[in-house]
Amino acid sequence: MPRSVSDPVDVAHLRKVLDGPWAEVRDAHRDKLDARFLPVHGESGDQARERISRLLTELPAELGMAASFPTEYGGRADIGASVVASEMLAQVDLSLMVKAGVQWGLFGGAVLALGTRHHHDAHLRNIVSGDLLGCFAMTETGHGSDVQQLRTTCTYDPETQTFDLHTPHQAARKDYIGNAARDGRMAVVFAQLITGGQRHGVHAWLVPIRDADGNPMPGVTIGDAGPKAGLLGVDNGRLSFDHVRVPRDMLLDRYGQVAADGTYSSPIADDSRRFFTMLGTLVRGRVSVGGAAAAATKSALTIAVRYGDVRRQFGTPDADREVLLNDYLAHQRKLLPALATTYALHFAQAELVAAIHEVQGGDEPVDEHRQRELESRAAGLKAAQTWHATRTIQMCREACGGAGYLAENRLPGLKADTDVFTTFEGDNTVLLQLVAKGLLTGYRDEFGSLDGWGRASFVAEQVREMVLERTAARALIERLVSAVPGRGEEVAVTDRGWQLAVFEDREKHLLDGAVRRLRNGASTKRDRPFDIFNDVQDHVLTVASAHIDRVTLEAFVAGIERTTDPAVAALLSRVCDLYALSVIEAHKGWFLEHGRLTPARAKAITAVVNSLLKELRPQMRTLVDGFAIPEAWLHCAILREEADRQEAMTAHDQFPTVR
């Protein structure tokens, strides 16, 4: 495959590669989401909430996240289309994306995944149409990530055939709940199921929280979460329950049933395994948040790159014209590696969306092993994408100088609205621990809670290396890696096989080291399992990050392999080089410390990165144009003003004023 970017690139062909198999969903959003769906600068919180609530009901029916629901209830039975829709909404207005995600992803998704036919027939049509607005009440003030230890209780009373839903203390209050403060009429509430004096772990119930007039139901206390850093249009609230009676048939009982006499039964006997199976069905929310963060990152990069192509700053001794920002190496060092990472994560996200569509979108029972792989991949990529968004949007703000600080130039809004994504749908540090657990054991249910490290019986006996799962194009990647010469032979740092091998070697080395440290800890602290894992927590988080780096690179390589246009493939190949070498450069200390790079080769990598920046400089605009973000969606005054200013300056240069 050619590795030159000298040939002109047809942006339409690049866009086709990036749009992927759900291109029609992307195009439908571009065509039908007009200016009325864009953010309004300077709104109050109440104004933003009113506007977003109205727009939620005005979203075109054929678009949107409701596509994942069965056709009989008004959906399209298309999970992939639903996730892609969330990415497109994120480029229009992140409040609208989150509001829609709460309604159709979390609330509706929970009813679909955890309920049975009775619940589906009773509620899904109204959920899909937006006639029944709801919320997802899982997180508690005192227990965020540790969902398995929620304190809200729901106790069955066989005499009344109802559950008693109760918030025992303030720390058990449901907090940060989207749609709760203003619009939600019903909530999916997660609580500890108790019947016959015995606990059976966390389950979910459908609970009305407001009556037809919008007033709180008896025993339900609703509060407002108050002003937030961003997402002003989302009505986050707080819910408490004072012995609220919930009918027995409102238990979402796909994974656990309570008979009229209070007898509990479940197709999954183990409480922990049942809990993680229930959460696994809700993984789409995590996939959507990662994709939305990536979409916002693309908007920020598009603004910064386009601004850098028209904004000039300082002149040179041999010219009387100031230099474009994008012509400075320092500016390229900011934007191009971030753009390369964004491309790499785009292909990783596309692979993940295809996987969730395949695993959860069919009629066949979900394969447990593939479901676990999916959950781990979704957790790791969500962390990578949201952290990348936080770093990159801030960098783009700085790259636009003081103008980037003005609300009219969109970047402050993108920064504020995406900031919560690093802890929304799972705290990123906790999610990386989930990835690490999968690498260390292959079986997540050997552990206890999501942020605890589990039972002493796990230690030493059950730690084992996991065969590294390949991403798409397994045969291609194995062939590229196997073609790399031995250590005694020098190979170009742009050799794709060498890059893949380096990423894989780093992951394996870190994983082996973590296993050794856990086993050593087990030999001296067998009766202190928490200390064993806590002592190596930093190590296992690094393992997880290295794993996601490898997964992302392999997905990028697979995406290039599928690209049929030679010029686009050549451009993507060089962008992939920049991504791979930027990651290696960022971890240069580790590679030098472990003898994977010599000092001379480490310097060579930096030189090649700088060379790639020069080579890709003419393609910066092409790369952001490939995202195909409609001009109106950028919603950025600075681009319009700078274009007008440059046009005026060009006219002045051609026709100078005669004095």
ABEGO torsion letter per residue (X at the ends): XBABAABBBBAAAAAAAAAEAAAAAAAAAAAABBAAABBBBGBBAAAAAAAAAAAAAABBAABEAAAABBAAAGBAGBAAAAAAAAAAAAAABAAAAAAAAAAAAAAAAAAAAABBAAAAAAAAAAAAAGABBBBBBABBAABBABAAABABBBBBBAAAGBBBBBBABAAABBBGBBGAAAABABBBBBBBBBBGGBBAEBBBBBBBABBAAGBBBBGBBBBBAEBBABGAABBBBBBBBBGBBBBAAABBAAABBBBAAGBBBBABABAAAAAAAAAAAAAAAAAAAAAAAAAAAAAAAAAAAAAAAABBBEBBAABABBBBAAABAAAAAAAAAAAAAAAAAAAAAAAAAAAAAAAAABABBBBAAAAAAAAAAAAAAAAAAAAAAAAAAAAAAAAAEAAAABAAAGAAAAAAAAAAAAABGEBAAAAAAAAAAAAAAGBAAABBBAABAEBAAABGAABBBBBBBBBBGAAAAAAAAAABBBAABBBBAABAAAAAAAAAAAAAAAAAAAAAAAAAAAAAAAABAAAAAAAAAAAAAAAAAAAAAAAAAAAAAAAAAABABAAAAAAAAAAAAAAAAAAAAAAAAAAAAAGABBAAAAAAAAAAAAAAAAAAAAAAAAAAAAAGBBAAAAGBAAAAAAAAAAAAAAAAAABBBBX
